[in-house]
Amino acid sequence: MSLRKTSTHSLGKKQLKEKIIQIYEQLLQGEDPSLSNSNFWDEFFLLKPKPSVLETELSKLRGDQLNYLKPIIRSLFTHCVSVLGESNSNSHHIKICNSFQTMVGLVDGVVKLIKTEFGYDLLDALMGFESATRVINDLLHNSSTILTGEYPKCVKQSCIHALLMIMTSTEIISKNKIMEYIVTNQTFLESIFWLLSQTDTRIEFGHDCLIIVTLLVNFEKDRPNDCAVRLSLVDDHLTLNGYSQAITAGLSEFCMQHTLSSESNSGWLHSFTSMVGSMFITDEHGKNESLCGTKVGLLVAFYEAIHLNRNFMTTLANTKTDTSPCNTLAQNVSSPIQMPPSNLLVTFLEYSSIVMQDIKTESSSNLVKLCFIILTCIAEDQYANALMSDPHLVFRVQIHRVPMRHRKISQDLSPPMPLVCALLDLMVEFLMTHLTKRLPYDIYMQSVGIIHRLLCYQKKSRTKISHDWRQLWSAFFTVLKFLISNEASLLKKFDIFQLALQIVNMVNLFITYGDTFLLTAASYDELYYEIIRCQQTFECLYSLTARYASNSGDFQSSASKLSFALVNVRAILTHFTPKIDEFLTSQNISTPTEEQIIEVVRENYESLTLKIPDSFDQFERFSEVPKYSSFFTSIIRVVIKDTRYNLSGKAIDFSPILTGDQ
């Protein structure tokens, strides 16, 4: 008897379902409970939603069932939107949060369903094309009111969460028809800018807001985009600084986590590889295709700001005053990391020095490429150059360096310096640490392009900075030597003469215009000494160019250009080599010192003849289209994938509105 009772009790317990799940089942069976209960929707939104259950049940439907249930799904979504516009009260806060959670389950479920059923559209399934304008405008109007109004934190979090899930519902953003309506809604964009302009909301929602701006600006870039135009016109000091500080906070968090990870593990290699491993999301095929935790969304937001808005350059060196951690879509952090005061450019240079240490995968290589695109835009802006070259505006920038056989890894304790010096050091570090047979050619071209832009500004403005130029020259000549030594294998993949030409042109810039931006005459003497010291490298490079320039092959044109660019270097070697030999013979010296060579150079400057072409200080300005169009399309796909991944693991604390403690 007792066994039978237990069995009956267990059976009854197994059949028991929560009321909200029963309602989901009713709705997905085509029933409309509101027909028999006029208060149904008020009661429905007071029940705790189960978005994962709703998503699962929706994803099980077939295409013919979706057609049958469209009226029910549209009614549910429309009522979710309607709830948002009700009066502001504690019970209303609960209903808003429940409404946004229901939206998330509804959107995710329909998205999974239409991925398997071709010919269906999310916008049509949720609201229908004929009602889309009204429903989406109501959603954005109510969302803007919530985001800028006196609402609890969890209500605003729910709002942003739901909107991001809608905006990232398709892997290719241009296929998301809902975005067409969001992009044209200026009220919503202004509410996002308002959140960024306020210190407290920026700290809570800064990262999320920048992701929203990034997605809006990158929707159908090949056509006029209202959000891109609005971003380009922002001139409000609070908004620009808020935008900048939100990026700074996110990148600072990354740098701090890297430092803590390095300190908490016994070996540098172990700590760095562990951290890099945690950056990636591995797909079902085992490929690292997504950059989780690397703040890639913030980088795109940074790029869009400096690319579109000249006013944003003024924020690069503004010190970040609030040190609280920025809200992030990345993994939840158990204890907030307090960030030291910093500014965007200092933080970004440190961030770049970390991520560029490992570029073995395509995704990590693309991350560095994006960083260098940002630096390219900065390096060709006159105001940014003036800012970085100001001798009175100095900062201590920590450049993280990769351990190598010829040097020990150590904490970079360089003194405060102008930011242009730190940027040059960063580029030298990259040039010297990635000379492998799998040479990242495109990134090397970016790196030397950044240096070239900096030098062109120095020459044009006649700015003389205190910098150890020999490190840069050494990096140039090391790269040239590497290209010569590996020309057979490298030429199978790309045109090494183009890279060599960029470097030689910069050497020519130092030779012909060095007196305008080198701080002392001694630096000019040292340049000539380094060229003479690397005589064999230049002779081999000239022989290589002569060989390919004389053949009618793929590299004839670029080899000929390089051969012509070497004319000044060869003139220096031809002029000074016999003078030095004559000096050695007269002094009976076999191994001269650097000072002796420099003395010979100084005595024979006047008889040296050089050519001064006009092209050494010219460069092609950065343009996203067409060269980088496909690159940014793929990067935005990564941002979408990472955003959805991070949102899925993000918990929102609703206890304040449930307990009335707001």
C-alpha positions as CSV (number, residue, x, y, z in Angstrom):
1,M,0.0,0.0,0.0
2,S,2.8,2.4,0.9
3,L,4.6,1.5,-2.3
4,R,1.6,2.3,-4.3
5,K,1.2,5.6,-2.6
6,T,4.8,6.5,-3.2
7,S,4.4,5.5,-6.9
8,T,1.3,7.6,-7.3
9,H,2.9,10.5,-5.5
10,S,6.0,10.3,-7.7
11,L,3.9,10.1,-10.8
12,G,1.9,13.2,-9.8
13,K,5.1,15.0,-9.0
14,K,6.6,14.1,-12.4
15,Q,3.5,15.5,-14.2
16,L,3.6,18.8,-12.3
17,K,4.7,21.7,-14.4
18,E,5.2,25.4,-13.6
19,K,2.4,27.6,-14.7
20,I,4.6,29.6,-17.1
21,I,5.6,26.4,-18.9
22,Q,2.0,25.3,-19.2
23,I,1.2,28.7,-20.8
24,Y,4.1,28.3,-23.3
25,E,2.6,24.9,-24.3
26,Q,-0.8,26.4,-24.7
27,L,0.5,29.2,-26.9
28,L,2.6,26.9,-29.0
29,Q,-0.4,24.6,-29.5
30,G,-2.2,27.6,-31.1
31,E,-4.4,28.4,-28.2
32,D,-5.0,32.0,-27.1
33,P,-5.6,32.1,-23.3
34,S,-6.4,35.9,-23.5
35,L,-9.7,35.1,-25.1
36,S,-11.0,33.6,-21.9
37,N,-9.2,35.8,-19.5
38,S,-9.1,39.6,-20.0
39,N,-6.3,40.0,-17.5
40,F,-4.2,37.2,-19.0
41,W,-1.3,39.4,-20.2
42,D,-1.1,41.4,-16.9
43,E,-0.8,38.1,-15.1
44,F,1.5,36.6,-17.7
45,F,4.2,39.2,-17.3
46,L,4.2,38.9,-13.5
47,L,5.2,35.3,-13.8
48,K,8.9,34.5,-13.8
49,P,9.8,33.7,-17.5
50,K,11.7,30.7,-18.6
51,P,13.4,32.0,-21.8
52,S,15.5,28.8,-22.3
53,V,12.3,26.6,-22.2
54,L,10.5,29.0,-24.7
55,E,13.6,28.9,-26.9
56,T,13.8,25.1,-26.9
57,E,10.1,24.6,-27.6
58,L,10.1,27.1,-30.5
59,S,13.2,25.5,-32.0
60,K,11.4,22.2,-32.2
61,L,8.7,23.5,-34.5
62,R,8.6,22.7,-38.3
63,G,8.1,25.3,-41.0
64,D,4.4,24.5,-41.5
65,Q,3.9,24.9,-37.7
66,L,5.6,28.2,-37.8
67,N,3.2,29.5,-40.4
68,Y,0.3,28.3,-38.3
69,L,1.7,29.9,-35.1
70,K,2.7,33.3,-36.6
71,P,-0.3,35.1,-35.2
72,I,0.4,33.8,-31.7
73,I,4.2,34.6,-31.9
74,R,3.4,38.1,-33.2
75,S,0.8,38.7,-30.5
76,L,3.3,37.6,-27.8
77,F,6.1,39.8,-29.2
78,T,3.7,42.8,-29.6
79,H,2.5,42.4,-26.0
80,C,6.1,42.3,-24.8
81,V,6.6,45.7,-26.4
82,S,3.4,47.1,-25.1
83,V,4.3,46.3,-21.5
84,L,7.4,48.5,-21.7
85,G,5.3,51.6,-22.1
86,E,3.2,51.2,-19.0
87,S,3.4,53.4,-15.9
88,N,6.7,53.4,-13.8
89,S,6.1,51.3,-10.6
90,N,7.7,48.4,-8.8
91,S,5.4,45.8,-10.3
92,H,6.0,47.5,-13.7
93,H,9.7,47.0,-13.3
94,I,9.1,43.3,-12.8
95,K,6.9,43.1,-15.9
96,I,9.5,45.0,-17.9
97,C,12.3,42.6,-17.0
98,N,10.0,39.6,-17.6
99,S,9.0,41.1,-20.9
100,F,12.6,41.5,-22.1
101,Q,13.5,38.0,-21.0
102,T,10.5,36.7,-22.9
103,M,11.7,38.6,-25.9
104,V,15.1,36.9,-25.7
105,G,13.6,33.4,-25.5
106,L,11.3,34.3,-28.4
107,V,14.0,35.7,-30.6
108,D,16.5,32.9,-29.9
109,G,13.9,30.2,-30.5
110,V,12.7,31.7,-33.8
111,V,16.3,32.3,-34.9
112,K,17.2,28.6,-34.3
113,L,14.1,27.5,-36.2
114,I,14.6,29.7,-39.2
115,K,18.2,28.5,-39.5
116,T,16.8,25.0,-40.4
117,E,13.8,26.3,-42.3
118,F,14.9,28.3,-45.4
119,G,12.6,31.1,-46.7
120,Y,11.6,32.5,-43.3
121,D,12.5,35.8,-41.8
122,L,12.9,36.8,-38.2
123,L,11.2,40.2,-38.7
124,D,8.2,38.6,-40.4
125,A,7.9,35.9,-37.8
126,L,8.0,38.3,-34.8
127,M,5.8,41.1,-36.0
128,G,5.0,40.9,-39.7
129,F,6.3,43.3,-42.4
130,E,3.1,45.4,-42.3
131,S,3.4,46.1,-38.6
132,A,7.3,46.3,-38.4
133,T,7.6,50.1,-38.4
134,R,5.1,50.6,-35.6
135,V,6.3,47.8,-33.4
136,I,10.0,48.5,-33.7
137,N,9.5,52.2,-33.2
138,D,7.5,51.5,-30.1
139,L,10.2,49.1,-28.9
140,L,13.0,51.7,-29.4
141,H,10.9,54.6,-28.0
142,N,10.1,52.6,-24.8
143,S,13.7,51.3,-24.6
144,S,15.1,54.9,-24.9
145,T,12.7,56.0,-22.1
146,I,13.9,53.2,-19.9
147,L,17.6,53.7,-20.6
148,T,17.5,57.5,-19.9
149,G,15.0,57.4,-17.1
150,E,15.0,56.6,-13.4
151,Y,14.9,52.9,-13.7
152,P,16.8,50.2,-11.6
153,K,20.1,48.9,-13.0
154,C,18.6,45.4,-13.7
155,V,15.8,46.9,-15.8
156,K,18.3,48.7,-18.0
157,Q,20.5,45.6,-18.2
158,S,17.5,43.6,-19.3
159,C,16.8,46.2,-22.0
160,I,20.3,46.3,-23.4
161,H,20.6,42.5,-23.2
162,A,17.4,42.0,-25.2
163,L,18.3,44.7,-27.8
164,L,21.7,43.1,-28.3
165,M,20.2,39.7,-28.8
166,I,17.9,41.1,-31.5
167,M,20.7,43.0,-33.2
168,T,23.0,39.9,-33.2
169,S,20.3,37.5,-34.3
170,T,22.0,36.9,-37.7
171,E,25.7,36.1,-38.2
172,I,25.8,38.4,-41.2
173,I,24.5,41.8,-40.0
174,S,23.3,43.0,-43.4
175,K,20.8,40.1,-43.4
176,N,19.1,41.3,-40.2
177,K,16.1,43.3,-41.6
178,I,15.2,44.6,-38.1
179,M,18.5,46.5,-38.2
180,E,17.1,48.6,-41.1
181,Y,14.6,50.1,-38.7
182,I,17.0,50.5,-35.7
183,V,19.6,52.4,-37.8
184,T,17.2,55.1,-38.8
185,N,15.9,55.7,-35.2
186,Q,17.9,58.7,-34.0
187,T,16.2,58.8,-30.6
188,F,17.6,55.4,-29.7
189,L,21.1,56.3,-30.8
190,E,20.9,59.5,-28.7
191,S,19.9,57.5,-25.7
192,I,23.1,55.3,-26.1
193,F,25.2,58.4,-26.4
194,W,23.6,59.8,-23.3
195,L,24.5,56.6,-21.3
196,L,28.1,57.1,-22.4
197,S,28.1,60.7,-21.4
198,Q,27.1,60.0,-17.7
199,T,29.8,58.6,-15.4
200,D,27.6,56.1,-13.5
201,T,25.8,54.7,-16.5
202,R,29.0,54.5,-18.5
203,I,30.6,52.4,-15.8
204,E,27.7,50.0,-15.8
205,F,26.8,49.9,-19.5
206,G,29.8,51.4,-21.4
207,H,31.0,48.2,-23.1
208,D,27.4,47.2,-24.1
209,C,26.7,50.7,-25.5
210,L,29.9,50.6,-27.7
211,I,28.9,47.2,-29.1
212,I,25.5,48.7,-30.0
213,V,27.1,51.7,-31.7
214,T,29.6,49.4,-33.5
215,L,26.8,47.2,-34.9
216,L,24.7,50.1,-36.0
217,V,27.6,51.8,-37.8
218,N,28.6,48.6,-39.6
219,F,25.1,47.8,-40.9
220,E,25.2,48.0,-44.7
221,K,28.3,50.2,-44.9
222,D,28.2,50.3,-48.7
223,R,25.1,52.5,-48.4
224,P,24.5,55.8,-46.5
225,N,24.2,55.0,-42.8
226,D,22.4,57.5,-40.4
227,C,24.3,56.2,-37.4
228,A,27.7,56.6,-39.1
229,V,26.8,60.1,-40.1
230,R,25.6,60.9,-36.5
231,L,28.8,59.4,-35.0
232,S,30.9,61.5,-37.4
233,L,29.2,64.7,-36.1
234,V,29.4,64.2,-32.4
235,D,31.2,67.1,-30.8
236,D,29.8,67.0,-27.3
237,H,32.8,66.9,-24.9
238,L,31.0,64.6,-22.4
239,T,29.9,62.1,-25.0
240,L,33.3,62.0,-26.7
241,N,35.2,61.5,-23.4
242,G,32.6,58.9,-22.2
243,Y,33.1,57.0,-25.4
244,S,36.9,57.2,-25.0
245,Q,36.8,56.2,-21.3
246,A,34.6,53.2,-21.9
247,I,37.1,51.9,-24.4
248,T,40.0,52.7,-22.0
249,A,38.3,50.9,-19.1
250,G,37.7,47.7,-21.2
251,L,41.3,47.6,-22.6
252,S,42.7,48.4,-19.1
253,E,40.8,45.4,-17.7
254,F,42.4,43.2,-20.4
255,C,45.9,44.5,-19.6
256,M,45.4,44.1,-15.8
257,Q,44.2,40.5,-16.2
258,H,47.3,39.8,-18.3
259,T,49.5,41.2,-15.7
260,L,47.8,39.3,-12.9
261,S,47.9,36.1,-14.9
262,S,51.7,36.6,-15.5
263,E,52.4,37.2,-11.8
264,S,50.3,34.3,-10.5
265,N,52.0,31.6,-12.6
266,S,55.5,30.4,-12.2
267,G,56.7,30.8,-15.8
268,W,56.0,33.6,-18.3
269,L,55.4,31.1,-21.2
270,H,52.9,29.2,-19.1
271,S,51.0,32.3,-18.1
272,F,50.9,33.8,-21.5
273,T,49.8,30.7,-23.3
274,S,47.2,30.0,-20.7
275,M,45.8,33.5,-21.2
276,V,45.9,33.4,-25.0
277,G,44.2,30.0,-24.9
278,S,41.3,31.5,-22.9
279,M,40.9,34.3,-25.4
280,F,39.4,32.0,-28.0
281,I,36.1,30.2,-28.5
282,T,36.7,26.9,-30.2
283,D,34.1,25.8,-32.7
284,E,32.9,22.3,-33.3
285,H,35.7,21.6,-35.8
286,G,38.3,22.6,-33.2
287,K,39.3,25.8,-35.0
288,N,39.9,29.0,-33.0
289,E,37.6,31.3,-34.9
290,S,36.4,33.7,-32.3
291,L,38.2,36.1,-30.0
292,C,36.6,35.9,-26.6
293,G,37.9,38.3,-23.9
294,T,40.1,40.3,-26.3
295,K,37.7,43.2,-26.4
296,V,37.5,43.0,-30.2
297,G,34.2,44.9,-30.2
298,L,35.8,47.8,-28.4
299,L,38.5,47.9,-31.0
300,V,36.0,48.2,-33.8
301,A,34.2,51.0,-31.8
302,F,37.6,52.7,-31.4
303,Y,38.4,52.4,-35.1
304,E,35.0,53.8,-36.1
305,A,35.4,56.8,-33.8
306,I,38.9,57.8,-35.0
307,H,38.0,57.0,-38.7
308,L,34.8,58.9,-38.8
309,N,35.1,61.7,-36.2
310,R,38.1,64.1,-36.1
311,N,36.9,65.5,-32.8
312,F,37.6,62.1,-31.2
313,M,41.4,62.6,-31.6
314,T,41.2,65.2,-28.8
315,T,40.4,62.4,-26.2
316,L,43.4,60.2,-26.9
317,A,45.5,61.6,-24.2
318,N,42.8,62.6,-21.7
319,T,43.4,61.0,-18.3
320,K,40.7,58.5,-17.3
321,T,39.4,59.8,-14.0
322,D,37.0,57.1,-12.9
323,T,38.8,54.0,-11.9
324,S,35.9,51.6,-11.5
325,P,35.8,48.6,-13.8
326,C,33.8,49.1,-17.0
327,N,30.8,46.8,-17.5
328,T,31.7,44.1,-20.0
329,L,30.0,41.4,-21.9
330,A,33.0,39.2,-21.3
331,Q,33.0,36.5,-18.6
332,N,31.8,37.5,-15.2
333,V,34.6,38.7,-12.9
334,S,34.2,37.5,-9.3
335,S,35.9,40.5,-7.8
336,P,36.1,43.9,-9.7
337,I,39.5,44.9,-10.9
338,Q,40.3,48.5,-9.9
339,M,42.1,50.3,-12.8
340,P,44.8,52.8,-12.3
341,P,44.3,56.2,-13.9
342,S,45.3,56.1,-17.6
343,N,44.4,57.4,-21.0
344,L,43.2,55.7,-24.1
345,L,46.4,55.8,-26.2
346,V,48.7,54.7,-23.4
347,T,46.3,51.8,-22.6
348,F,45.9,50.9,-26.3
349,L,49.7,50.8,-26.9
350,E,50.1,48.4,-23.9
351,Y,47.2,46.3,-25.1
352,S,48.7,46.1,-28.6
353,S,52.0,45.0,-27.2
354,I,50.3,42.1,-25.5
355,V,48.1,40.8,-28.3
356,M,50.8,41.1,-31.0
357,Q,53.0,38.6,-29.2
358,D,51.2,35.6,-30.6
359,I,49.8,35.8,-34.2
360,K,49.9,32.2,-35.2
361,T,46.2,31.8,-35.8
362,E,44.1,33.7,-38.3
363,S,41.9,35.2,-35.6
364,S,44.8,36.5,-33.5
365,S,46.5,37.8,-36.7
366,N,43.3,39.7,-37.6
367,L,43.2,41.2,-34.1
368,V,46.7,42.6,-34.5
369,K,45.8,43.8,-38.0
370,L,42.8,45.7,-36.5
371,C,45.1,47.3,-33.9
372,F,47.5,48.4,-36.6
373,I,44.7,49.8,-38.7
374,I,43.7,52.0,-35.7
375,L,47.4,53.1,-35.3
376,T,47.6,53.9,-39.0
377,C,44.6,56.2,-38.7
378,I,46.2,57.9,-35.7
379,A,49.6,58.1,-37.3
380,E,48.3,60.0,-40.4
381,D,46.2,62.5,-38.4
382,Q,48.0,65.9,-37.9
383,Y,46.4,66.7,-34.5
384,A,47.2,63.2,-33.1
385,N,50.8,63.5,-34.3
386,A,51.1,66.9,-32.6
387,L,49.7,65.4,-29.4
388,M,52.1,62.4,-29.5
389,S,55.1,64.6,-30.3
390,D,54.6,67.2,-27.6
391,P,57.7,67.1,-25.5
392,H,55.8,68.4,-22.5
393,L,53.1,65.6,-22.7
394,V,55.0,62.6,-21.5
395,F,53.7,59.2,-20.2
396,R,55.2,55.9,-19.0
397,V,53.9,53.2,-21.4
398,Q,54.5,49.6,-20.5
399,I,55.5,47.7,-23.6
400,H,55.2,43.9,-22.9
401,R,58.0,42.1,-24.7
402,V,58.2,38.5,-25.8
403,P,61.2,36.5,-24.4
404,M,63.8,35.6,-27.0
405,R,67.1,33.8,-26.9
406,H,69.2,36.9,-27.0
407,R,67.4,38.8,-24.3
408,K,65.8,38.1,-20.9
409,I,62.1,39.0,-20.3
410,S,62.0,41.9,-17.8
411,Q,59.5,44.5,-16.6
412,D,59.6,47.5,-18.9
413,L,60.5,50.4,-16.6
414,S,61.2,53.0,-19.4
415,P,61.0,56.6,-18.2
416,P,58.0,58.9,-19.2
417,M,58.3,59.9,-22.9
418,P,56.3,61.5,-25.7
419,L,53.7,59.0,-27.0
420,V,55.3,59.0,-30.5
421,C,58.5,57.4,-28.9
422,A,56.4,54.7,-27.3
423,L,54.6,54.0,-30.6
424,L,58.0,53.8,-32.4
425,D,59.2,51.4,-29.7
426,L,56.1,49.2,-30.2
427,M,56.7,49.0,-34.0
428,V,60.4,48.2,-33.5
429,E,59.3,45.4,-31.1
430,F,57.0,44.0,-33.7
431,L,59.5,44.2,-36.5
432,M,62.2,42.4,-34.5
433,T,60.0,39.5,-33.1
434,H,58.1,38.1,-36.0
435,L,60.8,37.3,-38.5
436,T,59.8,33.7,-39.3
437,K,59.3,31.7,-42.5
438,R,55.6,32.3,-42.0
439,L,56.2,36.1,-42.2
440,P,53.0,38.1,-41.5
441,Y,53.7,40.2,-44.6
442,D,50.5,42.3,-44.4
443,I,51.1,43.3,-40.8
444,Y,54.7,44.1,-41.6
445,M,53.5,46.4,-44.4
446,Q,51.1,48.0,-41.9
447,S,53.9,48.4,-39.3
448,V,56.4,50.1,-41.7
449,G,53.5,52.2,-43.0
450,I,52.8,53.5,-39.5
451,I,56.4,54.4,-39.0
452,H,56.5,56.1,-42.4
453,R,53.5,58.3,-41.4
454,L,55.2,59.3,-38.2
455,L,58.4,60.3,-39.9
456,C,56.5,62.3,-42.6
457,Y,54.9,64.3,-39.8
458,Q,58.3,64.8,-38.1
459,K,59.8,66.0,-41.3
460,K,56.9,68.3,-42.3
461,S,56.6,69.9,-38.9
462,R,60.3,70.0,-38.2
463,T,59.7,68.3,-34.9
464,K,62.8,67.0,-33.1
465,I,62.1,64.4,-30.5
466,S,64.5,62.9,-28.1
467,H,64.6,59.3,-29.2
468,D,67.1,56.4,-29.7
469,W,66.8,56.2,-33.5
470,R,69.4,53.5,-33.7
471,Q,66.9,50.9,-32.5
472,L,64.7,51.7,-35.4
473,W,67.6,51.6,-37.9
474,S,68.7,48.3,-36.5
475,A,65.2,46.9,-37.0
476,F,65.1,48.2,-40.6
477,F,68.4,46.5,-41.5
478,T,67.5,43.3,-39.7
479,V,64.3,43.0,-41.7
480,L,66.2,43.6,-44.9
481,K,68.8,41.0,-44.1
482,F,66.0,38.5,-43.3
483,L,64.3,39.2,-46.6
484,I,67.5,38.6,-48.5
485,S,68.3,35.4,-46.7
486,N,64.9,33.9,-47.3
487,E,64.0,35.4,-50.7
488,A,63.4,32.1,-52.4
489,S,60.7,30.9,-50.0
490,L,59.2,34.3,-49.3
491,L,58.8,35.3,-53.0
492,K,56.5,32.3,-53.5
493,K,54.0,34.0,-51.2
494,F,54.3,37.7,-51.7
495,D,56.3,40.6,-53.1
496,I,59.2,41.2,-50.7
497,F,60.5,44.1,-52.8
498,Q,57.5,46.2,-51.8
499,L,58.3,45.7,-48.1
500,A,62.0,46.4,-48.7
501,L,61.1,49.5,-50.8
502,Q,59.1,50.9,-47.9
503,I,62.0,50.5,-45.6
504,V,64.6,51.9,-48.0
505,N,62.4,54.9,-48.6
506,M,62.4,55.6,-44.9
507,V,66.1,55.3,-44.8
508,N,66.2,57.8,-47.6
509,L,64.0,60.1,-45.6
510,F,66.5,60.0,-42.8
511,I,69.4,60.6,-45.3
512,T,67.9,63.5,-47.2
513,Y,65.7,65.2,-44.5
514,G,67.2,63.9,-41.3
515,D,68.5,67.3,-40.3
516,T,64.9,68.6,-40.0
517,F,63.8,66.1,-37.4
518,L,66.9,64.4,-35.8
519,L,67.6,66.1,-32.5
520,T,71.4,66.4,-32.9
521,A,74.0,66.3,-35.6
522,A,75.4,63.3,-33.9
523,S,72.3,61.3,-34.7
524,Y,72.9,62.0,-38.4
525,D,76.4,60.8,-38.1
526,E,75.2,57.6,-36.4
527,L,72.8,57.0,-39.3
528,Y,75.7,57.0,-41.8
529,Y,77.8,54.8,-39.5
530,E,74.9,52.2,-39.4
531,I,74.6,52.3,-43.2
532,I,78.3,51.7,-43.6
533,R,78.3,49.0,-41.0
534,C,75.6,47.1,-42.9
535,Q,77.3,47.6,-46.3
536,Q,77.1,43.9,-47.1
537,T,73.3,43.8,-46.5
538,F,72.8,46.7,-49.0
539,E,75.1,45.2,-51.6
540,C,73.3,41.9,-51.4
541,L,69.9,43.7,-51.6
542,Y,71.1,45.6,-54.7
543,S,72.3,42.4,-56.4
544,L,68.9,40.8,-55.6
545,T,67.0,43.7,-57.2
546,A,69.3,43.7,-60.2
547,R,68.6,40.1,-60.8
548,Y,64.8,40.4,-60.7
549,A,64.7,43.8,-62.5
550,S,66.4,42.4,-65.5
551,N,63.9,39.5,-65.9
552,S,60.4,40.0,-67.3
553,G,58.8,38.3,-64.3
554,D,56.1,39.2,-61.7
555,F,58.5,41.2,-59.6
556,Q,60.3,43.2,-62.3
557,S,58.5,46.5,-61.6
558,S,58.8,46.4,-57.9
559,A,62.5,45.3,-58.1
560,S,63.2,48.2,-60.5
561,K,61.7,50.7,-58.1
562,L,63.7,49.3,-55.2
563,S,66.9,49.4,-57.3
564,F,66.2,53.1,-58.0
565,A,65.5,53.8,-54.3
566,L,68.9,52.4,-53.3
567,V,70.7,55.1,-55.2
568,N,71.5,57.2,-52.2
569,V,72.6,54.3,-50.0
570,R,74.9,53.1,-52.8
571,A,76.2,56.7,-53.2
572,I,77.1,56.8,-49.5
573,L,78.8,53.4,-49.6
574,T,80.7,54.3,-52.8
575,H,81.7,57.7,-51.4
576,F,82.8,56.7,-47.9
577,T,84.2,53.2,-48.3
578,P,87.4,54.3,-50.1
579,K,87.8,57.2,-47.6
580,I,87.6,54.8,-44.7
581,D,90.0,52.4,-46.4
582,E,92.4,55.3,-47.0
583,F,92.2,56.3,-43.3
584,L,92.8,52.7,-42.1
585,T,95.9,52.4,-44.3
586,S,97.3,55.7,-43.2
587,Q,96.8,54.9,-39.5
588,N,97.8,51.2,-39.9
589,I,94.5,50.1,-38.3
590,S,92.7,46.8,-39.2
591,T,89.6,47.2,-37.0
592,P,88.4,50.8,-36.6
593,T,86.2,52.0,-33.8
594,E,82.8,53.6,-34.3
595,E,84.2,57.0,-33.3
596,Q,87.0,56.7,-36.0
597,I,84.5,55.8,-38.7
598,I,82.2,58.7,-37.7
599,E,85.1,61.1,-37.8
600,V,85.9,60.1,-41.4
601,V,82.2,60.6,-42.3
602,R,82.1,64.1,-40.7
603,E,85.2,65.2,-42.7
604,N,83.8,64.0,-46.0
605,Y,80.2,65.2,-46.0
606,E,80.7,68.1,-48.3
607,S,82.0,66.1,-51.2
608,L,79.0,63.7,-51.1
609,T,76.3,64.0,-53.8
610,L,72.8,62.8,-53.1
611,K,69.5,62.8,-55.0
612,I,66.4,64.2,-53.4
613,P,63.3,62.7,-55.0
614,D,59.9,64.0,-53.9
615,S,58.3,60.7,-53.1
616,F,60.1,59.8,-49.9
617,D,57.7,61.8,-47.7
618,Q,54.4,60.8,-49.5
619,F,52.0,58.0,-48.6
620,E,48.6,56.8,-49.6
621,R,46.1,57.7,-47.0
622,F,44.1,54.9,-45.3
623,S,40.9,54.0,-47.0
624,E,38.6,51.2,-45.8
625,V,37.0,50.6,-49.2
626,P,37.8,48.5,-51.1
627,K,40.9,47.0,-49.5
628,Y,39.5,46.3,-46.0
629,S,35.8,45.9,-46.7
630,S,35.8,42.1,-46.5
631,F,38.1,42.3,-43.5
632,F,35.7,44.4,-41.5
633,T,32.8,42.2,-42.6
634,S,34.5,39.2,-41.1
635,I,35.5,41.1,-38.0
636,I,31.8,42.1,-37.4
637,R,30.8,38.5,-37.6
638,V,33.3,37.8,-34.9
639,V,31.8,40.6,-32.8
640,I,28.3,39.2,-33.3
641,K,29.5,35.7,-32.4
642,D,31.4,36.9,-29.3
643,T,28.5,39.1,-28.1
644,R,26.0,36.3,-28.2
645,Y,28.4,33.9,-26.6
646,N,29.1,36.4,-23.7
647,L,25.4,37.3,-23.3
648,S,24.4,33.7,-23.0
649,G,26.6,33.3,-19.9
650,K,25.7,36.7,-18.3
651,A,23.4,36.6,-15.3
652,I,21.4,39.6,-14.3
653,D,20.6,40.2,-10.6
654,F,16.8,40.9,-10.3
655,S,16.7,40.8,-6.5
656,P,16.5,44.6,-6.1
657,I,13.1,44.8,-7.9
658,L,11.9,41.5,-6.3
659,T,12.6,42.7,-2.8
660,G,11.7,46.3,-3.4
661,D,15.3,47.4,-2.5
662,Q,16.0,49.8,-5.4
